[in-house]
Amino acid sequence: MLSVATKVDNYEIESLLGSGGFGRVWRAKDLTVKGREVAIKELADPTAERLEGFLHEMEILASIRHPGIVTFHHALNSGQ
């Protein structure tokens, strides 16, 4: 489970942006690219069905380029 100030891969969690049935979304800073803020989605229940839906969402985000939509960078397993 993530929390503020947790470091995951090259990111440091700064605040909770929102939560719902699928999980929580956190604001984080990229520790390798100064000034880049990212959103990290944490799955509440990483069952096979939810993971499949999440992977589909990642594919869609990776194909979209728009200033109002976040850019997908990569997936990671926090191990938490």
C-alpha positions in Angstrom: 0.0 0.0 0.0 1.4 3.4 -1.0 1.5 6.5 1.1 3.0 10.0 1.0 6.8 10.1 0.9 7.0 6.5 -0.3 9.5 5.9 -3.0 8.6 3.5 -5.8 11.1 2.9 -8.5 12.2 6.4 -9.7 9.2 8.2 -8.2 8.3 9.7 -4.8 4.7 9.9 -3.7 3.6 13.5 -2.9 -0.2 13.3 -2.4 -3.4 11.4 -3.0 -5.3 12.6 -6.1 -8.3 10.4 -5.8 -9.7 6.9 -5.1 -12.5 4.7 -6.2 -13.4 1.0 -6.7 -10.5 0.3 -9.0 -7.9 1.8 -6.7 -6.1 5.0 -5.9 -4.3 7.6 -7.9 -1.3 9.4 -6.4 0.6 12.5 -7.5 4.3 11.8 -7.5 7.5 13.4 -8.7 9.9 11.8 -11.1 13.3 11.6 -9.3 15.2 11.3 -12.6 13.6 14.1 -14.6 13.6 17.4 -12.6 10.2 19.1 -12.5 8.2 16.2 -14.0 5.1 15.3 -12.1 3.4 12.0 -12.7 0.3 10.1 -11.6 0.7 6.6 -10.2 -2.3 4.3 -10.2 -2.4 1.7 -7.4 -4.8 -1.2 -7.9 -7.0 -1.9 -4.9 -7.4 -5.6 -5.8 -4.9 -6.8 -8.5 -7.0 -9.8 -9.6 -6.5 -11.2 -13.1 -9.7 -9.5 -14.3 -8.7 -6.1 -12.9 -5.2 -6.4 -14.2 -6.5 -7.2 -17.7 -8.6 -4.0 -17.6 -5.7 -2.0 -16.3 -3.4 -3.3 -19.1 -6.0 -2.3 -21.6 -6.2 1.2 -20.1 -2.4 1.4 -20.4 -2.4 0.5 -24.1 -5.0 3.2 -24.7 -3.2 5.9 -22.8 0.1 5.0 -24.5 -1.5 5.7 -27.9 -3.0 9.1 -27.0 -1.3 12.5 -27.3 -3.3 15.4 -25.9 -2.4 18.2 -23.5 -5.4 17.4 -21.3 -4.6 13.6 -20.9 -1.7 12.2 -18.9 1.0 10.4 -20.9 1.7 6.8 -20.1 5.4 6.2 -19.2 5.6 2.7 -17.8 4.2 0.1 -15.5 5.8 -1.0 -12.3 5.2 -3.4 -9.5 5.7 -1.6 -6.2 5.8 -4.9 -4.3 3.8 -3.3 -1.6 
